[in-house]
Amino acid sequence: MSARQLRAPAAAGAAHQEMLLRKLLHAFYWVDDGLQAHMLRETGMSLPRAQSMMMACIDDGITSQSEMAEHLRVSKQAVQQALKALVAKDLVTVVPDPDNGRRKIVSLTAHGRELREIAQNGIRSLEAVLEARIGRDRLNALHEALDADWGASDPDAGPK
């Protein structure tokens, strides 16, 4: 067996993993692009992806700037910049944490809560479109796969 043949399975595995990443990114962009189009249609505005991700963080219960930066794997300065734009659009407020003076708490304004509801309706619509295109069973399987405990992301960490 040649060295090239010995390397082929490893290369094929790497290509498979790369394909998974590309597929996941493609799926994310499909949903995000559809959501942005929905928001533009329904509200006359859409948010840049960074600001949209901040809104998703708040919806997930992540309300401190430092937690957002850690969750999104960006700098605190990037979070502050995006939040400044969201404050200017009257979508969020940023106030000092009463329990920790060094920490800031982010919350949705009434307008932000309105937009969240419109966004959630858009996501439900996108899921209905996806179900019509790929079928209920495949959509359910996708949800199950994404909801599964994937364990640690570091392959050297071993099983969880």
C-alpha positions as CSV (number, residue, x, y, z in Angstrom):
1,M,0.0,0.0,0.0
2,S,1.4,3.4,-0.9
3,A,1.8,6.3,1.5
4,R,-0.8,8.2,-0.5
5,Q,-3.3,5.3,0.0
6,L,-2.6,5.3,3.7
7,R,-3.2,9.0,4.0
8,A,-6.4,8.9,1.9
9,P,-8.7,7.9,4.7
10,A,-7.4,10.6,7.0
11,A,-7.7,13.2,4.1
12,A,-11.2,11.9,3.4
13,G,-12.1,12.3,7.1
14,A,-10.8,15.8,7.2
15,A,-12.7,16.6,4.0
16,H,-15.9,15.2,5.7
17,Q,-15.3,17.3,8.7
18,E,-14.7,20.4,6.6
19,M,-18.0,19.6,4.8
20,L,-19.8,19.4,8.1
21,L,-18.6,22.8,9.0
22,R,-19.5,24.2,5.7
23,K,-23.0,22.6,5.9
24,L,-23.6,24.0,9.4
25,L,-22.5,27.5,8.2
26,H,-24.6,27.3,5.1
27,A,-27.6,26.3,7.3
28,F,-26.9,29.2,9.7
29,Y,-26.7,31.7,6.9
30,W,-29.9,30.3,5.3
31,V,-31.8,30.9,8.6
32,D,-30.1,34.3,9.3
33,D,-30.6,35.6,5.7
34,G,-34.2,34.5,5.8
35,L,-34.7,36.1,9.2
36,Q,-33.1,39.4,8.0
37,A,-35.4,39.4,4.9
38,H,-38.4,38.8,7.1
39,M,-37.4,41.6,9.5
40,L,-36.9,44.0,6.6
41,R,-40.3,43.1,5.1
42,E,-42.2,43.3,8.4
43,T,-40.4,46.2,10.1
44,G,-38.5,48.1,7.4
45,M,-35.2,47.3,9.1
46,S,-32.8,44.5,9.6
47,L,-29.8,44.3,11.8
48,P,-26.2,43.6,11.0
49,R,-25.3,40.0,12.0
50,A,-23.3,41.2,15.1
51,Q,-26.2,43.1,16.4
52,S,-28.6,40.3,15.6
53,M,-26.4,37.9,17.6
54,M,-26.5,40.3,20.6
55,M,-30.3,40.2,20.5
56,A,-30.2,36.4,20.4
57,C,-27.9,36.4,23.4
58,I,-30.4,38.5,25.4
59,D,-33.2,36.2,24.3
60,D,-31.1,33.3,25.7
61,G,-30.8,35.0,29.1
62,I,-27.2,36.3,28.6
63,T,-27.5,39.8,29.9
64,S,-24.0,41.0,30.9
65,Q,-21.6,42.5,28.4
66,S,-18.7,40.2,29.5
67,E,-20.9,37.1,29.2
68,M,-21.9,38.1,25.7
69,A,-18.3,38.6,24.7
70,E,-17.4,35.2,26.0
71,H,-20.4,33.5,24.5
72,L,-19.8,35.1,21.0
73,R,-16.0,34.8,21.3
74,V,-15.5,38.4,20.5
75,S,-13.8,41.3,22.4
76,K,-15.7,43.3,25.1
77,Q,-15.0,46.3,22.9
78,A,-16.9,44.6,19.9
79,V,-19.8,43.9,22.2
80,Q,-19.8,47.5,23.5
81,Q,-19.8,48.9,19.9
82,A,-22.7,46.7,18.8
83,L,-24.7,47.5,22.0
84,K,-24.1,51.2,21.5
85,A,-25.8,50.8,18.0
86,L,-28.7,48.8,19.6
87,V,-29.2,51.5,22.2
88,A,-29.3,54.2,19.5
89,K,-32.0,52.2,17.8
90,D,-34.0,52.0,21.0
91,L,-33.8,48.2,21.1
92,V,-31.8,47.6,24.3
93,T,-30.8,49.4,27.5
94,V,-27.5,49.1,29.2
95,V,-27.5,49.9,33.0
96,P,-25.1,49.3,35.9
97,D,-25.7,46.0,37.7
98,P,-27.0,47.0,41.2
99,D,-25.1,44.1,42.7
100,N,-21.8,44.7,41.0
101,G,-20.8,48.2,40.0
102,R,-18.2,47.0,37.5
103,R,-20.8,45.0,35.5
104,K,-23.4,46.2,33.0
105,I,-26.8,44.6,32.5
106,V,-28.4,44.6,29.0
107,S,-32.1,44.2,28.5
108,L,-34.6,44.7,25.7
109,T,-36.7,47.9,25.5
110,A,-40.4,47.7,24.6
111,H,-39.4,48.2,21.0
112,G,-36.8,45.5,21.3
113,R,-39.4,43.1,22.7
114,E,-41.7,43.9,19.8
115,L,-38.9,43.1,17.3
116,R,-38.2,39.9,19.2
117,E,-41.8,38.8,18.7
118,I,-41.6,39.6,15.0
119,A,-38.3,37.7,14.7
120,Q,-39.7,34.7,16.5
121,N,-42.6,34.7,14.0
122,G,-40.1,34.8,11.2
123,I,-38.2,31.9,12.6
124,R,-41.4,29.9,12.9
125,S,-42.2,30.7,9.2
126,L,-38.7,29.7,8.1
127,E,-39.1,26.4,9.9
128,A,-42.4,25.8,8.1
129,V,-40.6,26.5,4.8
130,L,-37.8,24.1,5.7
131,E,-40.3,21.5,6.7
132,A,-42.1,21.8,3.4
133,R,-38.8,21.4,1.6
134,I,-37.1,18.6,3.5
135,G,-40.1,17.0,5.3
136,R,-41.1,16.7,8.9
137,D,-39.0,13.6,9.7
138,R,-35.8,15.2,8.4
139,L,-36.6,18.5,10.3
140,N,-37.2,16.6,13.5
141,A,-34.0,14.6,13.0
142,L,-32.1,17.9,12.5
143,H,-33.6,19.2,15.8
144,E,-32.7,16.0,17.5
145,A,-29.1,16.1,16.2
146,L,-28.6,19.7,17.2
147,D,-30.2,19.1,20.6
148,A,-28.0,16.1,21.4
149,D,-25.1,16.4,23.8
150,W,-22.1,16.6,21.5
151,G,-19.6,16.6,24.5
152,A,-16.4,18.6,24.5
153,S,-15.4,20.4,21.3
154,D,-11.8,19.5,21.9
155,P,-11.2,16.1,20.3
156,D,-8.3,15.4,22.7
157,A,-10.6,15.8,25.7
158,G,-12.1,12.4,25.1
159,P,-15.7,11.4,25.7
160,K,-17.7,13.6,28.1
